[in-house]
Amino acid sequence: MNLIVTCPRNFEEETKNEIKNILDELGDKTPEITITDLSGILTVKTSIGHDSIIRKIKQILDDEPWSVRYSLRIIPIQGISTTDIDAIVSEMKKLTGVIQDHESFKIVVEKRNSDISSKEIISEIAKDLKNKVSMENPDWILLVEILGGKSGVSVVKEDSIISVQKIKRRLSE
């Protein structure tokens, strides 16, 4: 999986078709799109890079905002691990090298179907980072997405996570 897509409950099939069409336009004719056991959550494995997908969806939302009807959030995933603190921290360490000494970060843990401790994950990831934490305006977001027994991690800029509703709201102002 290299994307997580959220949608309203019971619209997973429509969302799957919507994402498939977007990826098809970008040139991936055979993405693996899985409707998970978690309501409103799909995982996507595509050969298209995150940056291209994010740019394309933002372009679609600028040109034809009504054409993205079901996808709510598109979240890039750069690494996958089991839902175990050591495994998550190990996977995250592979990605944090992009953060420069002068840049700030925040850690976001989104848990679904798991009782693993968010505080413990955050403190284990943060203890090796010397950078400043900024909850309001970080340079980087260290994202941990927990989907039951599998977890995805990413180190991304805030604008790499698409919230369709926020973009549509901004366009209508």
N, C-alpha and C positions, 0 to 999 in steps of 0.2 A: 504494500500500500504506500502510495506517496501523496495521497490527498484524502481528507475526510470531508464529506459533504453532509450538512445537516439540512433537514426539511421538516415541514409540518408532519405530524403523525398521520399515517395512512396515505401519504402521498409519495411513498418511496418509489413506486414503479414509475410514476410520472417524472420524478426527479432523476431517476436512472436514465430515462429517455432524453431528458433535457441535457444532462451532462454528456451523454453519448453523442448527441448532435453537436455540441460545442467542440468536443475532442475530435470528432469527425472533420469539422471545418478546419481544425488545426493540423490535420493530417494523420491522426491516430485512428485507424479504422478498426482496431481490435483491442480497445482498452478492457481491462478486467474491472467491472463495476459490481460490487457485492452489496446487497441489502443485508445489513447485519441483523442479529437477533434483538438489537437495541432499537426501539421505536424512533424513527426519524433520523437514523444514522446510516450513511453509506460509506464504503471505502472504495477507493479508486486506485488502480495501478495503471499508469500510463507511461508511454515513452516520451511524452512531451514534457519539457522542463517547467518547473513552477512559474518562473518569470513569464514565460510565453502564455501560460494559462491565465495567470492573474491579469496580464495586459489585455488579453482577448476578452475576458469577462468584463473588465472595466470599460473596454471599448463598446461592447454590446450594450452595457448599461447606459453609457453616454448616448449612443445612437438610437437604441430601441429598448428602453427600460422595461416595457411591458413583455418583452420576449423571454425574460428570465422570471418565470412564475413560481417555481417550486423550490429552487435552491435558496436556502437562507444564509448559510455560511460556507465558505470554501477555505479549508485550512491545509496549508502545505505540511507534509510530513517528510523529514529528511532521514530519520533513523527509526528502526523498530526493535523492540525488545519484549521480553516477557514482563508481566506486571510484578516486578520484584525491585525493591529499592536499589540494590547493588547493580542490577542489570540496567535500570533506567539511568542511573548516575553514570555508569560506564559508557552508555550510548551517547549521553549528553556531552561528556568530556571530549568525544571525538569531534564535536561540532563547535565548541566554544572558542576555538582558536581564531575565529573571524573577529572576535571582539578586541578592539584596540585598547591600550591602557587607559586612554582618556575618555573612553565611552562608558555609558551607563547601561544598566539592564534591569529587567524585572523578570521574575519567574512566575508563570501562570500554570496552574495544574487544574485540568478539567477532568473530573472523574465520572465515569459511568459504570455502574454495575461492579463496584469494587469498594472495599473498606480499608484499603491501604491508606496510611497517614499522609495527607498532603503536607503538613508541617514538617514531617520527617524527610520527605522527598526534597522540599525546598531547602531545608537546612543542610542536607547532604550535598546538594548541587552547589549551594552558595559558599560552603566553607572553603572551596578551592579557588574561588574567584576574588580577586583583590579590587575589582572595579566598584564604582559607586552604584548604589541601588537608587533607581528613580521610579516611583510608582506612578507618577503623573505623566512624565514625558521621557521614557527610556529610549536610548538609541537602539537597543535590541530587546526582543522578547524571547525568553527561554521558555518554550512551550512544551508541556507534557500533557498528552491526550491519552487518557486511560480508557480502554474499551474492554472491560472485563479482564481476561487473562493476557491480552496484548496491549502494548503501549506504543505510542508514536511520540517522537521528540523532534523539535525543530528549534533552530536559532534563527529568527527572522526579524525583519523590520516590521513595524506595526502595519504599514500599508500592504504587506504581503498576505494578510489575513483579510479575506473579503467578507464583509457583512452587507449582503444585498440590500437589506432594509435601510441601513445607514446611508448607503450610496443613493438609493432612490429618494430618501428624505432630503438629502443635501441637494439633489437635482431639482426637487420641487420647490425649494425656497427661493 
